[in-house]
Amino acid sequence: MSYQIELTTRDGEAFGFACEPGQDVLSAAAAADITLPSQCRRGSCGACHAIVTEGAYTLGDHSAHALSPDEPRAVLLCRTLPAADLRIAAPYDRTKVLLQPVAVRTARIAALETIADDTRRLELLLDADEASGSAAEFEAGQFAELELPEAGVKRPFSLSNTSNWEGRLEFLIRLRPHGEFSAYLRERAQPGDVLTVHGPQGGFGLIADSLRPRWFVAGGTGLAPVLSMLRRMAEYGETNEARLFFGVNRETELFLLDELNALRAALPQLHVELCVRDASDDWQGSHGTPVDALAGALAAGGAVPDLYVCGPPAMVSAAQAVAARSGVPSAQFISERFTV
């Protein structure tokens, strides 16, 4: 006998599907041609988290960083096995749910440049197809998986630009010492190379129609989806008070400062705080992590903001703890962790 699952998005849209005994909720949705936001699909990243509001279930093995300890009914849909019919509240809007498999397209490298220590900016141009033409359509904050066709290596990276008709996709990528995709970018990648793009995907993004202040916390290349959201705000002329806490370990790891200055000109209400953990004596910005800066700003009082946080798992967990202590409701804490 199958179990009935009802999943309701943040903006009130409901999706129903059946889940067989022993089947996880994420796979059951996919079997019903409903693609829910996810990333690693192995309990590590937390991208498929949600809240079970009714029903019994078993939660399989997962990373300690992937779920908040303050939410006793929080689950990862890739690790949730129903033991009864379930009602689930999702932390994303209807626009993040696909009623078909994830799109797969080819793209070519248009530009690849070093922007900081071990950090590259990768720009792709999508090949035209019958369904979308050349357009790059996605929600600010989403990611795509990039695949090296000859090797079958596939990695997720957040998009840092916004939707466009030209088919342009921009990614900010930190090179890993032993990563296969990093080795390709470091040693062999050339303009014109063909990559396979799986996406857009993911539920990270702005809360639609919220008039609250928007505060962003980014660690390293966690700035990518935040840039996408800020650029969207600028394109739409949105007037929410906005603050960005952008942190790195050393000053040489900072990047796209000219772009941040341009965003401050386009969004006069945007305040940017650059944070360096191991700063030199000459550093004029904040000394410490972006979570340290966030804690100080929250302690100063004022309207409770929506918080958007992206970066390493430990940084996201630290920001979540600071937010909870400061009285930020869990529904106003939106995050995405790097896959580990």
C-alpha positions in Angstrom: 0.0 0.0 0.0 1.4 3.4 -1.0 1.4 6.5 1.3 -0.1 9.8 0.1 2.2 12.8 0.4 0.9 16.4 0.3 3.6 19.0 0.0 2.7 22.7 0.3 5.1 25.5 -0.8 5.8 28.7 1.1 3.3 30.6 -1.1 0.5 28.1 -0.6 0.6 25.8 -3.6 0.0 22.1 -2.9 1.4 19.1 -4.7 0.2 15.5 -4.1 1.8 12.2 -5.0 2.2 8.6 -3.9 5.2 7.2 -2.1 5.8 3.4 -2.0 7.0 1.7 1.2 10.8 2.0 1.4 10.9 4.9 -1.1 12.2 8.3 0.0 9.9 11.3 -0.6 12.3 13.0 -3.1 12.4 10.0 -5.3 8.6 9.5 -5.0 8.1 13.1 -6.2 10.4 12.5 -9.2 8.5 9.3 -10.1 5.4 11.5 -10.3 7.2 14.0 -12.6 7.6 16.5 -9.8 11.2 17.8 -9.4 11.7 19.3 -6.0 14.7 21.4 -5.0 17.7 19.2 -4.1 21.4 18.9 -4.7 23.6 16.1 -3.3 20.7 13.6 -2.7 22.7 11.9 0.0 21.9 13.8 3.1 24.9 16.1 3.1 23.9 19.5 1.8 20.5 20.2 3.3 19.0 21.6 0.0 16.0 19.3 0.2 15.0 20.2 3.8 11.4 20.7 4.7 9.1 20.4 7.7 6.8 17.4 8.3 3.6 18.9 9.8 1.6 15.6 10.0 2.4 11.9 9.8 5.0 9.4 10.9 8.3 8.8 9.1 11.8 7.5 9.5 14.7 9.8 8.8 17.9 8.1 7.5 21.5 8.9 8.0 22.5 12.5 7.2 25.1 15.2 8.0 24.8 16.9 11.4 25.1 20.3 9.5 22.2 19.6 7.1 19.3 20.3 9.6 18.7 22.8 12.3 18.4 21.3 15.8 15.8 23.9 16.6 13.3 22.3 14.2 12.2 18.9 15.7 10.1 18.0 12.6 12.7 19.2 10.1 13.6 16.5 7.5 15.7 15.9 4.4 13.3 14.6 1.7 16.1 12.5 0.2 16.3 10.7 3.6 12.6 10.6 4.6 10.8 7.3 4.5 7.1 7.6 5.3 5.4 5.3 7.7 2.0 6.9 7.1 0.5 9.6 4.9 2.5 12.8 5.3 1.8 16.6 5.1 5.0 18.6 4.4 5.7 22.3 4.4 8.4 23.4 1.9 10.5 26.5 2.6 10.4 27.6 -1.1 7.9 29.1 -3.5 6.0 27.3 -6.3 8.4 28.7 -8.9 11.1 26.4 -7.5 9.1 23.2 -8.3 9.4 21.7 -11.8 6.7 19.6 -13.2 9.2 17.8 -15.5 12.7 16.5 -15.2 15.6 19.0 -14.8 16.5 20.5 -18.2 19.7 19.3 -19.8 21.4 21.7 -22.3 24.8 22.2 -23.9 26.8 25.4 -23.5 30.2 26.7 -24.5 32.8 28.5 -22.5 32.7 32.2 -23.4 35.1 33.5 -20.7 37.3 32.1 -17.9 39.2 34.5 -15.7 41.0 34.5 -12.3 39.4 36.9 -9.9 41.1 36.1 -6.6 43.3 33.4 -5.1 42.1 30.1 -6.5 38.8 31.6 -7.6 37.6 31.7 -11.2 34.7 33.5 -12.9 33.3 31.1 -15.6 30.9 32.5 -18.2 29.0 30.1 -20.5 26.7 30.7 -23.5 23.9 28.2 -23.9 23.4 26.6 -27.3 19.9 27.3 -28.7 17.3 24.5 -28.4 13.7 24.1 -29.6 12.2 24.6 -26.1 14.0 27.7 -25.0 15.9 29.1 -27.9 19.0 30.8 -26.5 17.3 32.1 -23.4 18.7 31.5 -19.9 15.7 31.3 -17.6 16.2 30.8 -13.8 15.3 32.2 -10.5 17.9 34.4 -8.6 19.6 32.1 -6.1 19.4 28.9 -8.1 22.3 26.6 -9.2 23.1 24.4 -12.1 25.1 21.2 -12.3 28.0 21.4 -14.9 29.2 18.3 -16.5 32.4 17.5 -18.4 31.0 15.4 -21.3 34.2 13.4 -21.9 34.7 12.5 -18.3 31.1 12.4 -16.8 32.3 14.6 -13.9 29.3 16.7 -12.7 29.4 19.4 -10.0 26.8 21.9 -8.7 27.6 25.7 -8.9 25.4 28.7 -8.0 24.5 31.2 -10.8 25.7 34.7 -10.1 23.9 36.5 -12.9 20.2 36.9 -13.7 17.9 35.5 -16.4 18.6 36.8 -19.9 17.7 36.3 -23.5 21.4 35.9 -24.6 21.8 32.5 -22.9 24.6 33.8 -20.6 25.4 31.9 -17.4 27.9 33.2 -14.9 29.5 31.1 -12.1 32.1 32.0 -9.4 34.1 28.8 -8.6 36.6 28.2 -5.9 39.3 25.7 -7.1 39.8 22.7 -4.9 43.3 21.1 -4.6 42.2 17.6 -5.7 38.9 18.3 -7.5 38.4 16.9 -11.0 36.4 19.8 -12.2 38.9 22.2 -10.6 41.7 20.5 -12.4 39.9 20.9 -15.6 39.4 24.7 -15.1 43.0 25.1 -13.9 44.8 23.1 -16.6 42.7 22.5 -19.7 39.6 24.7 -20.0 39.5 26.9 -23.1 37.0 29.3 -24.7 34.7 27.3 -27.0 34.8 24.1 -24.9 31.4 22.4 -24.6 29.9 21.6 -21.2 26.6 20.0 -20.3 24.3 22.1 -18.1 21.7 20.4 -15.8 19.4 23.1 -14.5 18.3 25.4 -13.2 17.8 23.7 -9.8 17.4 24.6 -6.2 15.1 26.4 -3.7 17.4 29.1 -2.5 16.1 32.5 -3.3 14.2 35.6 -2.2 10.9 35.4 -0.3 8.4 36.7 -2.8 6.6 39.9 -1.8 8.4 40.4 1.5 8.8 44.0 2.5 11.1 43.2 5.4 14.8 44.2 5.3 17.0 41.7 3.4 20.3 40.8 4.9 22.8 38.6 3.1 25.7 36.6 4.6 28.2 35.2 2.1 31.3 33.2 2.7 33.7 33.1 -0.3 32.0 31.9 -3.4 28.8 31.8 -1.5 28.6 35.3 -2.8 27.5 33.9 -6.2 23.7 33.4 -5.5 23.7 36.5 -3.3 25.0 38.5 -6.3 22.2 37.1 -8.4 19.6 38.1 -5.8 21.0 41.6 -5.5 21.2 42.1 -9.2 17.6 41.0 -9.5 16.7 43.6 -6.9 18.5 46.2 -8.9 16.8 45.1 -12.2 13.3 45.3 -10.5 14.0 48.5 -8.7 13.2 47.0 -5.3 13.5 49.2 -2.3 13.9 46.8 0.6 16.6 47.9 3.0 19.6 45.6 2.2 22.8 44.6 3.9 25.6 42.3 2.7 28.2 40.7 5.0 30.8 39.2 2.7 33.6 37.3 4.3 36.9 35.6 3.3 39.9 34.3 5.2 42.5 36.6 3.7 42.4 39.9 1.8 43.7 38.3 -1.4 40.6 36.1 -1.5 38.2 39.1 -2.0 36.8 39.5 -5.5 34.3 41.5 -7.6 34.6 44.6 -5.5 34.0 46.8 -8.5 30.7 44.9 -9.1 29.7 45.4 -5.4 30.4 49.2 -5.8 28.2 49.2 -8.9 25.5 47.5 -7.0 25.7 50.1 -4.2 25.2 52.7 -6.9 22.2 50.9 -8.3 20.8 50.1 -4.9 21.3 53.2 -2.7 19.8 51.3 0.3 22.5 48.6 0.1 25.2 48.6 2.8 28.2 46.3 2.2 30.5 45.1 5.0 33.6 43.3 3.9 34.9 40.9 6.6 38.4 39.3 6.6 39.1 36.7 9.3 43.0 36.8 9.1 43.4 40.4 8.2 46.6 42.4 8.0 47.1 45.4 10.2 46.4 47.6 7.2 43.0 46.2 6.5 40.3 48.9 6.9 37.2 46.7 6.9 35.8 44.3 9.5 38.2 41.9 11.3 36.5 38.5 11.8 33.9 36.4 10.0 30.7 37.6 8.4 28.8 35.8 11.2 30.6 38.0 13.7 29.5 41.1 11.8 25.9 39.7 11.5 25.8 39.1 15.3 26.8 42.7 16.0 24.3 44.1 13.5 21.4 42.0 15.0 22.4 43.1 18.5 22.0 46.7 17.5 18.2 46.1 17.2 15.8 47.4 14.6 13.4 45.6 12.2 13.9 41.8 12.1 15.3 41.1 8.6 14.9 38.2 6.3 18.3 36.5 6.3 19.9 34.8 3.3 23.0 32.8 4.0 25.3 30.9 1.7 28.7 29.4 2.4 30.5 26.5 4.2 28.3 24.3 6.4 30.0 25.5 9.7 29.4 29.1 8.7 25.7 28.6 7.9 25.2 26.7 11.1 26.9 29.5 13.1 24.7 32.1 11.4 21.6 30.0 12.1 22.5 29.9 15.8 23.1 33.7 15.9 19.8 34.3 14.2 17.9 32.1 16.6 19.4 33.8 19.6 18.5 37.2 18.2 14.9 36.2 17.7 14.8 35.9 13.9 12.0 33.4 13.0 13.1 30.2 11.3 10.8 31.1 8.3 13.0 34.2 7.8 16.3 32.3 7.7 17.0 31.0 4.1 20.2 29.2 3.5 22.3 27.1 1.2 25.3 25.1 2.3 28.3 24.2 0.1 28.1 20.4 -0.7 30.6 18.5 1.4 
